[in-house]
Amino acid sequence: MKKLFTAFAALGLFLSISTKSFAQIDTVANLPDADKLYGLSKFWEETSYNFAYFDHAHVNWDSTYRAYIPKILATKNTWQYYEVMEKFCALLKDGHTGIGFPGQLLTHKSRYKWIYIENFDKHFFVTDIPVQYKDQVPLGSELTTVDGVPAKEYAEKEIIPYISESTEHVLWNNAAYMMFYGTDSTRVWHLKLRTPKGKMIDYNYQFHTVRTQWVRRKFNTPYKAMDFKKIGDIGYVKLNTFGDDSLIYKFKAILPELYTCKGIILDIRDNGGGDTGIGAEILKYFTDKRLVGSTWRTRDNISAYRAWGTYAMRDTTKFEHLDDWHKKVVLSAKGNYWYKGDTMTFDNDIKVKKITCPLIVLTGNNTASAAEDFLVILDGLKPRATTMGQRTYGSTGQPMPIKLPGLDESRICTKRDTYPDGRDFVGIGVIPDIEIPRNVNDVIDGTDNVLDAAVKEMNKKIK
């Protein structure tokens, strides 16, 4: 089931962001106050019992809920209710927990963004622009202010409070993507940018009602689950998903060519996950060992334990001498009693010739969910491979769907995944052996510094 819900959670996040950016919104519709209050209360309640990462959030959930009651009742329409719910949820700091978008507020009119901004270490750079503006706003220009406010400060005040993410780097990546959104289709943002040559320029940005042709993006390029090419004696395999069963057959088809390579680079930088088993199946061709992946746990709410633990906590003089049973019920009363699940394992039943040449795996901020599971398994095979690039998305788990008034399906992360030895990667990301920062010059020049570094590293290994 993991493959279904992790994929849906990622899809929900994308739809939430993209609809805010590209759709016109009905700001007249207004839910009854009772429905709004029920939505806030229901989300608070289900999260209180089921959310897996309160230690990452560092929030007093009960007092925060009380503080949000007047905020939710002060909203004037359904859209404002949604925004307050987003801010409430964002305090949990989890990428697999989110508020469903109010889809019924979408009008039939579309609007299109005519600028792409990306985050590079909390600096925002233009990575695509309509062809008619390429001379006015060169690729690689840095956004310095929005409506007179420094870009970083604007993001911290206007964008970040609405985003629930597990990791700091993904939080800022999404802030860049969502930099310009709102309900007013006529709004004009007054931007100041610094070009790659250091010149300061002004640019007034607004949404448009027609599509445009971009300098870099080619939307007619067919999607490929896998791509393969040879770079000299090195085989380069780009695995864009683990959500397509055909990937295994595509990989098997290139095995004869992979056997002739002196080194192999697997690129999962744009792999958002899917089915952990598909990634494990591919890894079996690179080792004879049994594969060991992540382990998991979830909060175990046993009502009688909570009741007994509540009574036990009244006599604090006995805390130093509690037996195992009393420790268990006290933990339950505190909401910190956990059911421990099995460690994910895969028998290596591949009988064909294995690939024994050096292996490098490329990772990035968009490497997520089942692709992170892939790296957790790979960690247990050290020193079979070297990982290079940026730390991964840092969010996985099992979202529980929840229906709230006026909103599409919301979700709460109920499952905590870790390395087999208990190390966290959610909230951190899987950190590669060799970290290579994102480079805006790759955007300007059309280069790939991570792949270039990987080829250089591989050539050292195969000399």
C-alpha positions as a printed Julia matrix, in Angstrom:
463×3 Matrix{Float64}:
   0.0     0.0     0.0
   2.92    2.3     0.56
   3.45    2.84   -3.15
  -0.11    4.11   -3.61
  -0.36    6.56   -0.76
   3.14    8.04   -1.02
   2.51    8.71   -4.7
  -0.89   10.25   -3.94
   0.6    12.43   -1.22
   3.19   13.81   -3.61
   0.5    14.34   -6.24
  -1.66   16.16   -3.7
   1.19   18.47   -2.85
   1.8    19.25   -6.53
  -1.87   19.89   -7.23
  -2.15   22.11   -4.17
   0.76   24.25   -5.31
  -0.09   24.33   -9.01
  -3.77   25.18   -8.61
  -2.89   28.1    -6.38
  -0.52   29.34   -9.03
  -2.57   28.81  -12.15
  -6.29   28.94  -11.36
  -8.64   31.81  -10.69
 -10.42   31.51   -7.36
 -13.99   32.22   -6.21
 -13.6    34.48   -3.16
 -17.34   34.98   -2.56
 -18.36   31.47   -1.44
 -18.42   31.16    2.33
 -18.82   28.06    4.48
 -20.93   28.33    7.66
 -18.88   29.08   10.79
 -19.92   25.73   12.26
 -18.34   23.9     9.31
 -15.15   25.93    9.58
 -14.85   25.22   13.29
 -15.56   21.54   12.74
 -12.84   21.39   10.07
 -10.26   22.95   12.4
 -11.33   20.72   15.3
 -11.4    17.53   13.26
  -7.91   18.12   11.88
  -6.58   18.97   15.36
  -8.18   15.87   16.89
  -7.05   13.35   14.27
  -3.56   14.82   14.27
  -3.38   14.71   18.07
  -3.89   10.94   18.04
  -2.19    9.91   14.81
   0.57   12.32   13.69
   4.03   10.7    13.75
   6.38   13.68   13.98
   5.39   16.01   16.84
   9.02   15.95   18.03
  10.01   17.56   14.7
   7.29   20.2    14.92
   8.16   21.55   18.38
   4.64   22.93   18.83
   2.16   22.83   21.72
  -0.67   21.46   19.61
  -3.46   21.97   22.15
  -2.71   25.63   22.9
  -2.15   26.31   19.2
  -5.58   24.85   18.43
  -7.19   27.16   21.01
  -5.36   30.16   19.51
  -6.65   29.28   16.02
 -10.33   29.11   16.99
 -10.86   32.9    16.8
  -8.71   33.03   13.65
 -10.87   30.48   11.86
 -14.09   32.21   12.96
 -12.77   35.56   11.69
 -12.43   34.35    8.1
 -14.79   36.03    5.62
 -14.93   33.34    2.94
 -13.98   29.74    2.21
 -10.67   30.75    0.65
  -9.59   32.56    3.82
 -10.67   29.52    5.86
  -8.43   27.37    3.65
  -5.48   29.73    4.13
  -5.84   29.68    7.92
  -6.04   25.89    7.85
  -2.86   25.83    5.74
  -1.02   27.96    8.31
  -2.26   25.7    11.1
  -1.05   22.61    9.25
   2.3    24.2     8.29
   3.22   24.33   11.99
   3.58   20.53   11.85
   6.5    20.82    9.41
   5.75   17.61    7.51
   5.74   16.99    3.78
   3.28   14.08    3.98
   0.72   16.07    5.98
  -1.41   18.65    4.22
  -4.73   20.43    3.86
  -6.8    19.58    0.81
  -7.36   22.35   -1.72
 -10.9    23.84   -1.94
 -11.41   22.56   -5.47
 -14.99   23.81   -5.7
 -13.64   27.38   -5.65
 -11.86   26.99   -8.98
 -13.44   28.95  -11.8
 -13.35   27.86  -15.44
 -10.88   30.62  -16.26
  -7.2    29.76  -16.39
  -4.18   31.92  -15.78
  -0.57   31.18  -16.58
   2.66   32.22  -14.91
   5.2    33.81  -17.21
   8.3    33.44  -15.06
   9.99   30.55  -13.26
  11.96   31.23  -10.09
  14.08   28.61   -8.32
  15.81   28.53   -4.95
  19.57   28.31   -4.67
  20.52   28.38   -0.97
  17.76   30.89   -0.08
  18.54   33.07   -3.08
  16.02   33.18   -5.92
  17.06   33.05   -9.56
  15.15   33.19  -12.84
  15.43   29.78  -14.49
  12.98   30.33  -17.33
  11.28   33.25  -19.03
   9.1    33.66  -22.14
  11.23   33.99  -25.28
   9.96   37.52  -25.88
  11.49   38.64  -22.55
  14.8    36.75  -22.7
  16.8    39.9   -23.39
  14.94   41.98  -20.82
  15.3    39.36  -18.04
  18.33   37.13  -18.75
  18.31   33.6   -17.35
  20.21   33.45  -14.07
  19.04   36.89  -12.93
  18.64   37.04   -9.14
  15.4    38.3    -7.65
  16.37   40.92   -5.05
  13.07   42.57   -4.05
   9.32   41.99   -4.45
   7.22   45.15   -4.13
  10.13   46.82   -2.37
  10.63   44.0     0.15
  13.85   41.91    0.07
  13.04   38.62   -1.65
  14.08   36.4     1.29
  12.03   38.5     3.71
   9.04   38.46    1.35
   9.18   34.65    1.15
   9.44   34.31    4.93
   6.44   36.57    5.49
   4.1    35.89    2.56
   4.81   32.34    1.39
   6.57   30.08    3.9
   3.92   30.31    6.67
   1.52   28.41    4.37
   3.84   25.52    3.42
   4.08   22.27    5.37
   7.39   20.59    4.59
   9.72   18.26    6.45
  13.01   19.8     5.34
  14.35   23.33    5.14
  15.7    22.96    1.61
  12.38   21.71    0.17
  10.51   24.41    2.1
  12.55   27.08    0.32
  12.32   25.29   -3.04
   8.53   25.41   -2.78
   8.61   29.01   -1.61
  10.39   29.91   -4.85
   7.85   27.98   -6.91
   4.93   29.65   -5.12
   6.49   33.12   -5.07
   3.64   34.7    -7.02
   0.15   33.48   -6.26
  -3.09   34.82   -4.91
  -6.71   35.39   -5.78
  -6.34   38.72   -7.59
  -5.74   37.95  -11.27
  -5.04   41.61  -12.06
  -2.31   42.05   -9.47
   1.06   43.31  -10.65
   4.23   42.43   -8.7
   7.02   44.98   -8.97
  10.3    43.09   -9.1
  13.93   44.14   -8.97
  16.51   41.72  -10.31
  20.27   41.56  -10.65
  21.4    40.16  -14.0
  24.36   37.74  -14.26
  26.43   40.74  -15.36
  25.49   42.67  -12.21
  23.05   45.12  -13.76
  19.95   46.0   -11.7
  16.7    45.85  -13.67
  12.99   46.4   -12.99
  10.36   43.94  -14.17
   6.61   44.08  -13.58
   5.12   40.61  -13.4
   1.51   39.45  -13.59
  -0.43   36.38  -14.64
  -1.65   36.01  -18.21
  -4.66   34.32  -19.76
  -2.69   32.67  -22.58
   0.21   30.23  -22.67
   3.67   31.22  -23.8
   6.79   29.77  -25.36
   9.67   29.36  -22.94
  13.41   29.74  -23.42
  14.23   26.41  -21.72
  11.09   24.35  -21.11
   9.87   22.13  -23.92
   6.5    20.75  -22.88
   6.18   18.52  -25.95
   9.14   16.34  -24.88
   7.81   12.8   -24.28
   8.14   11.47  -20.73
  10.49    8.54  -20.19
  10.52    6.32  -17.12
  14.16    5.52  -17.93
  16.85    6.91  -20.18
  20.2     5.34  -21.03
  23.34    6.46  -22.78
  27.06    5.74  -22.69
  29.6     8.38  -21.73
  32.81    6.8   -22.94
  33.15    3.56  -20.98
  30.57    4.7   -18.4
  26.92    3.68  -18.53
  24.53    6.47  -17.52
  21.03    5.35  -16.49
  18.43    7.92  -15.51
  15.61    6.4   -13.46
  12.82    8.98  -13.34
  10.28    6.95  -11.35
   9.74    3.78   -9.36
   6.02    4.01  -10.05
   6.05    2.26  -13.42
   6.2    -1.56  -13.48
   7.68   -1.45  -16.97
  10.87    0.08  -15.55
  12.16   -3.36  -14.54
  11.73   -4.69  -18.08
  13.35   -1.6   -19.55
  16.31   -2.04  -17.2
  16.65   -5.74  -18.09
  16.72   -4.79  -21.76
  19.91   -2.75  -21.34
  21.74   -5.34  -19.22
  23.89   -6.58  -22.15
  25.21   -3.03  -22.63
  25.67   -2.46  -18.9
  27.84   -5.59  -18.65
  30.31   -3.98  -21.08
  30.64   -0.77  -19.02
  33.61   -0.09  -16.75
  31.43    2.0   -14.42
  27.74    2.85  -14.05
  26.01    6.04  -12.92
  22.39    5.75  -11.77
  20.63    9.14  -11.72
  17.58    9.36   -9.42
  17.62   13.15   -8.96
  14.15   13.53  -10.5
  12.69   10.34   -9.07
   9.73   11.17   -6.83
   9.18    7.58   -5.75
   6.46    5.02   -6.4
   6.94    1.37   -5.42
   9.92    0.58   -3.19
   9.95   -2.95   -4.59
  10.74   -1.71   -8.1
  13.83    0.13   -6.89
  14.89   -2.9    -4.86
  14.49   -5.14   -7.92
  16.98   -2.99   -9.83
  19.46   -2.95   -6.93
  19.5    -6.77   -6.93
  21.51   -6.67  -10.15
  24.35   -4.86   -8.36
  24.85   -7.19   -5.38
  24.47  -10.77   -4.17
  23.35   -9.64   -0.73
  19.86   -9.67    0.75
  18.45   -6.16    0.72
  17.5    -4.47    3.99
  15.51   -1.24    3.9
  13.8     1.1     6.3
  11.95    0.19    9.46
   8.79    1.87   10.7
   6.61    2.59   13.7
   3.26    4.22   14.34
   1.56    5.59   17.43
  -0.51    2.94   19.2
  -3.61    4.4    20.86
  -5.06    1.84   23.27
  -7.83    3.53   25.21
  -7.54    1.43   28.39
  -3.76    2.01   28.47
  -4.36    5.74   28.25
  -6.86    5.57   31.09
  -4.58    3.54   33.36
  -1.63    5.74   32.47
  -3.57    8.88   33.38
  -4.19    7.49   36.88
  -0.57    6.34   37.16
   0.72    9.83   36.38
  -1.15   11.26   39.37
   1.33    9.65   41.74
   4.69   11.02   40.57
   6.51    9.6    43.61
   6.45    6.16   41.95
   7.94    7.29   38.61
  11.45    6.11   39.46
  10.22    2.62   40.26
   7.72    1.92   37.48
   7.72   -1.59   36.09
   7.56   -2.2    32.32
   3.76   -2.37   32.27
   3.33    0.95   34.08
   5.96    2.58   31.86
   3.95    1.42   28.86
   0.63    2.82   30.08
   2.22    6.13   31.11
   3.73    6.48   27.64
   0.3     5.75   26.19
  -1.3     8.45   28.32
   1.33   10.9    27.05
   0.61    9.88   23.43
   4.08    8.4    23.03
   3.44    4.65   22.93
   4.4     3.12   19.58
   3.74   -0.01   17.61
   6.94   -1.14   15.9
   6.56   -2.55   12.41
   8.8    -4.88   10.46
  12.01   -3.88    8.75
  11.61   -3.88    4.98
  13.6    -6.74    3.43
  13.94   -8.21   -0.06
  15.39  -11.62   -0.87
  17.94  -11.41   -3.66
  16.56  -14.03   -6.02
  18.18  -12.75   -9.21
  20.11  -15.61  -10.81
  21.65  -13.84  -13.79
  25.14  -12.39  -13.94
  25.54   -9.45  -11.55
  27.0    -6.04  -12.38
  30.24   -5.71  -10.43
  31.8    -2.54  -11.85
  31.95    0.68   -9.75
  28.58    2.33   -9.11
  27.71    5.98   -8.48
  24.17    7.14   -7.64
  23.14   10.77   -8.18
  20.64   12.33   -5.76
  18.87   15.67   -5.46
  16.18   17.57   -3.61
  13.49   15.93   -5.78
  14.6    12.41   -4.84
  11.66   11.41   -2.66
   9.64    8.69   -0.96
  10.35    5.26   -2.53
  13.49    6.72   -4.15
  14.68    7.56   -0.63
  13.87    3.97    0.38
  16.18    2.95   -2.48
  18.99    4.95   -0.87
  18.29    3.54    2.59
  18.72    0.05    1.11
  21.88    1.2    -0.69
  23.25    2.5     2.63
  23.18   -1.06    3.93
  25.28   -2.22    0.96
  28.22    0.11    1.64
  30.77    0.4     0.12
  29.05   -0.93   -3.02
  28.18    2.58   -4.3
  29.11    6.22   -3.92
  26.29    8.74   -3.74
  26.74   12.27   -5.1
  24.62   15.41   -5.45
  22.3    17.11   -2.99
  20.41   15.76    0.0
  17.04   14.27   -0.82
  13.47   15.48   -0.24
  13.41   14.09    3.3
   9.76   13.1     3.54
   8.0     9.77    3.42
   5.45    7.84    5.46
   1.83    6.71    5.34
  -0.69    9.56    5.03
  -4.14    8.95    6.49
  -6.85   10.59    4.36
  -9.29   12.84    6.16
 -12.32   14.73    4.8
 -12.84   18.27    6.07
 -15.73   20.61    5.15
 -15.23   22.57    1.93
 -11.87   20.99    1.14
 -10.56   18.19   -1.02
  -9.02   15.24    0.79
  -6.53   16.27    3.47
  -3.9    13.94    4.92
  -1.99   13.25    8.14
   1.28   11.31    8.24
   0.8     8.35   10.59
   3.93    6.29    9.95
   7.52    7.07   10.89
  10.22    5.59    8.67
  13.88    5.39    9.68
  17.08    3.6     8.76
  17.15    0.05   10.18
  19.35    1.27   13.06
  16.84    4.02   13.98
  18.54    6.98   12.3
  16.12    9.56   10.91
  16.13   10.72    7.32
  12.68   12.33    7.37
  13.21   15.98    8.26
  16.84   15.78    7.12
  17.01   14.09    3.75
  19.39   11.31    2.77
  22.78   13.0     2.66
  25.04   11.89   -0.22
  28.63   10.8     0.33
  29.82   13.71   -1.81
  27.62   16.82   -1.58
  27.59   19.1    -4.62
  25.53   22.29   -4.29
  23.06   23.3    -6.96
  24.68   25.73   -9.37
  22.75   28.48  -11.11
  25.37   28.47  -13.86
  23.92   25.13  -14.95
  20.74   27.04  -15.77
  22.54   29.83  -17.59
  24.92   27.6   -19.53
  22.82   24.45  -19.86
  25.46   22.38  -18.04
  25.2    19.68  -15.35
  27.91   20.11  -12.7
  26.72   17.08  -10.7
  26.94   14.71  -13.66
  30.28   16.22  -14.69
  31.64   15.64  -11.17
  30.28   12.08  -11.18
  32.01   11.28  -14.48
  35.25   12.71  -13.12
  34.9    10.63   -9.93
  34.1     7.49  -11.9
  37.13    7.94  -14.12
  39.26    7.9   -10.96
  37.64    4.62   -9.91
  38.1     2.82  -13.21
  41.69    3.83  -13.97
